[in-house]
């Protein structure tokens, strides 16, 4: 009896040890490819994040007066209650117009090498200028935005505190404040990050298997780094073009930015942080099921038909990328004054179309 | 020298004393008509407010999946960042359709005797059912709302905790949870409330003058109690009908509820708490300037042409009704599941119109 117990304990120990070895090997490989989301950012591209700018950006983020209609704020489409996106196929903006692409999350966007699906904005400051002015989104103009902000005494004060200078209430500074706030919208402490840092128990067996597959099948060629994507551009359909429903012929992706034939149907690799929270998937927003999206990626990007259980395991792994969501207090916005431009719900006379007019 | 000083001190004391007497007299009159907003409510109509219901209601309040489009939450039109309304003429809902009336604030709505401009909902529970289903607002159906909530495991759990019973995930319980949350949306500690409680310095000289005028000219006939309105119905134009721009002929107000000729153009007296935050004014939302609204009320309801300085003083007093705004944390919403009904942005086949279909 005693002997059998000892032998049992001995086997269990060997199993645990070998499993711990296997976990450490998996972790070592993963740590060479990925990086955990930090708990806090203090600077972006060498520039310190300034609390007064974050505080102002926090208000601007929720302020519907940045839109011509006074109905749409940044948070309308990048909703921080649901993973920083909008969970609809394509965003709906001014006049209930449909945007042309699915909405990328703002969470961890600070880690992307460039913004938008086609990377046409270098950073968050530049990105913020897009949706504010896109006729199918917030449909505003620089003049109107600046007149609005200048008409609100408390904003004038906060712009002064945040930026100083002679004429601080500008669209450019509003974009800087928004970017500062967005730099705080990161999601540390995902199960995957805890695994990277040494906690074997942070991932389930299926998730570890999925992580192994994710690295072995080559997903990591595009999805790597802290944001597991967002760093470089790749054709959708490296190996095999998906159907026209998923990759509509009219949206040529990065081609519209570079005008280079080789950039046709090229998009920035999607960052995968919090991907379980942000259906539907792809720039076309055509796929609601994450496992189906994984299978399509295997097929189109890697030329590999994943088995159902492989797709299942990778999907389980992707669920481990959901981090702690930022806890945000709803700001109390400073009231308008008599000179604040009034809301305007009319459709623009000329509804311009084309990816360059949108923010996605 | 000493004598002159003494005489000066003596006069100052008399002045201060007489001013303190005057303030106390004003306060006594005001306390007979108004009541301060309490710091916290613990029950509504004899029913205890349950924390689990408030917590669930807090999530539902911000959940855009209660709308057919997945774009519109309660907070879209009753925005807690800007005084619990939307600061546009009439609310804009599903398909960018315009609602028929200006949006009443949710703040302190728990103190109203009935809800909506025409009082057609007895309480907040009943009110919540309106916008959820109105085709020009959230355009949802009870079946679809219940299917949505039932498809989200964390909601099922929270409904169980909040309500118990065999089948707690119902539209009726969702409305109860929303009403519980809304009962927390009160704004204590306005300068006027501090004055009512004994702080002479809480109101400026102009505000005290305005308060006196507000009582002397008869505004208090309709605007009284804790919410300074919201308790009874009155014709818009008791003495003199305002122009058709401000009182459009087609909206007959409470007549649509009671079908009684004497209720034509009758509306619930607007509660005036936080009125400085909630332009534009009147059910038609036609007037942006609070002083102008005051002058119109004097004219149409009291048959009294207020002088500019009287309207100014009353307006100053109305600014003292802005209380502490509720500080709300943005909830993190539970994710959808595979069975959650998908967003639908199409316009309803038959766009029904008429006040009975709307929530305002």
Interface residues (C-beta under 8 A of the other chain):
Chain A: X62 X63 X64 X69 X70 X71 X76 X79 X80 X81 X82 X83 X86 X87 X88 X89 X92 X95 X96 X98 X276 X277 X279 X288 X289 X325 X327 X328 X329 X330 X331 X332 X333 X335 X336 X338 X342 X343 X345
Chain B: X62 X63 X64 X69 X70 X71 X76 X79 X80 X81 X82 X83 X86 X87 X88 X89 X92 X95 X96 X98 X276 X277 X279 X288 X289 X325 X327 X328 X329 X330 X331 X332 X333 X335 X336 X338 X342 X343 X345
